[in-house]
């Protein structure tokens, strides 16, 4: 079994090099893709808040009055709320601080679409965390996928297309529950090690040193 990200190039390499291997798309890359789509929706609302603020400033100028920005009950302006929402929307509600919990209530009250997609992110996490077999997981992910499609948000098109294209390899996670965590950790070590020397001159010695990192 080979666990890997959602790169078609990497998948092609695995098919060529290890033709008999089972490919499994790493769950955290799938979840990351969904959170990126949520963030895209958040940014869209932030631009709308910025435009609304600019319109309000212009009206105040025309009326020769001081502009006082709208603030929510926690003191955030519209732009601040949506900027700070980034750190709320990527965390499980059980890990929110008290100020983040209050901010989340305001966000979800005024932007119910963000509540809908956040709930779906948590649902995806719960599916991955449950020890379903592959057939049960197939049904769970199909229902989850249908909810995404029903929302009809353009920013989630990449998510739905990815699910369509890699459905079986995504489902393979539920066979052995393998992730790409070790490879990601080792890759980070390689980058940090290489950065210490500002490049690599002696490649064989560099590979020798890398082997020592895994011991």
N, C-alpha and C positions, 0 to 999 in steps of 0.2 A: 504494500500500500504506500502511495506517495501523497502526502498532504501538501497543498500549494494554494497560492492566492488565486485570483480570478483572471490572471493574465492568459490570454489565448496563446501567446508565444511560449510561455512555460508549459502549458498543457500539451502543445505540439511537441516540445522537446521531450517530455515524459513519454508520450505515445511512441516517439521514435526510439528513445534510448531504453525504455522499459516497457515493451509492447504488452507484456502479460500483467503489468501492475494495475491495481485498482487506484484510480485517482479520486481524491477527496478534497473538495474545496473547503478551506479553513473557515470555520464558523465566524471567527472574528472579522474576517474580511467581508463576509456577507452582511454582518451587523453594521460594520463601519460604512458600507455603501448606503444602507438605509438611513443612518444618522446623518450622512452627508446630504441626503435628499431632504431630511427634516431641516437641516441648517439652511439649505437653499430656500425653503419656504419661509423660514424666519427672516432671512435677508430681504426677501421680497416685501414682507410686511414692514421691515425697517425702512426701506426706501419709500414706501407709502407714507410712513410716519414722518419721514424727512420732508416729503412734498407737502404734507398737510401743515407742518410747522412753518415752512417757507411761505405758504399761502397766508397763514395767520400773521406772520411778521409783516408781510406786504400790506395786509388790510390795516394793521395797526399804524404803519407808516402813513398810509393814505388818510387815516383819521387823526393822525398826529397824537397818538396815545402810546404809552409805554407798553411794550410787549411783555406779558407774563405767561410763561409756558404752563400748559396743563400738567398737573402732577397727580399721580395715583396715590392711594392711601399710604403707600410705603415710601413716598417721596420721590419715586422715579418719574422722570418725564417719559413721554411715549418712546423717544429714541433710546433713552437709557434702559427702559424696561426690555426692549427688544434686543439691545446689545447684550445685556446681562442675562437674557434668557438662554444664550448659548450654553452657559455652564449649568443651567438647570435641565435643559432638554437632553443632555448626554448622560445624565446620572439617574440611577434608579431612585425612586421616591424615598426608599428606606435610607438613602445616603445623603439626603438633603439636609442642609443646616436649617435653623429656624427661619432665617431671613430668606433662604431659597424656597422654603415651603410657602411662605407668605407671597413671595414673588410668583411662584408657580400658580397659586390660586388666582392671582390677578391676571396673569397671562392667559390661563385657560378660560377665565370668565369673559375676557375681551376678545380672545382669539380662539374660538372653539375648534377651528381647524387644526391648530397646533396641539390641542388636547387629543383630538382624534388620532393624529399620527404618532404622538407620544405613546398613547395607549397601545398602538400597534407595535411600536418598538419594544415595549415591555412584554407584549404577547409573544413576539418572536424570541426574546430572551428566555421566556418561560418554556417555550417549545424546545429550545436547545438544551435547557437545564433538566428537563424531564427525561428519564431513561426510556424513551419510546423505542420500539423496534422500527425498522425502516418502513414497513407497511403502514403502521399507525402514524408515523411522522409524515408520510406522504399525504395522508388525509388531512392532518393538522395544517401542514404548509399550504395545501390547496385551498382550504378555507381562509387562511390568512392572506394568501395571494388574491383571492376573490374580493376581499375587503379593500385591498389596495387599489385594485382596478375600479371598484365601485366609487371610490373617492374621486377619481378622474383628474388628479393633479398632474400637470405636465412634468413637474420636477421629479416625479417618481417613475417616469417612463424608463429610465435607466435601470431601476430596480426590477421592474416587471420584465423588461427584456432580458436582464441577466438571469432571472429565475427561469424564464422560458429556455434560454440557451444552455444553462448548466444545471438543470433540475436534478438529473440523476447523480451527478458528481457532488452536488450540494447534499443530497439525501444520503450519500455514502457515509457521511459523518455519523449517522445513527447506527452504523454497523459496529465500529470499534471505538467511536467517539475520540478519534485522533485529531489533534490540532497541529498547527504550524508553529507552535510557541517556541520549541527548541531552535528551529531554523531561524526564526526572527531574532531570538536572543543571540545566537551565534553570529548572525549577520551584523548585529549592532556591535558585538565585540570586535569583528573584523574592521568595521569602519572606525571605531575608536582607536584600535591598534595602529591602523594605517595613518590616522591623523597625527599620532604622536611623532611619526617620523617624516611627516610631510611628503609622503609618496613612498614608492617601493623601488629599490635599485636591484637588489639581489633576490630574485623571485624564488629560487629553490630554498634559500634560507628563510625567507618570509613564510613560505608554506610550512617549513619545519617548525617555526615559532607558532604558527596557527595551530598545528597539531598539538602543541603543548597546552594551548588554551582549553582544549577539550578534555584534558586529563583530570 
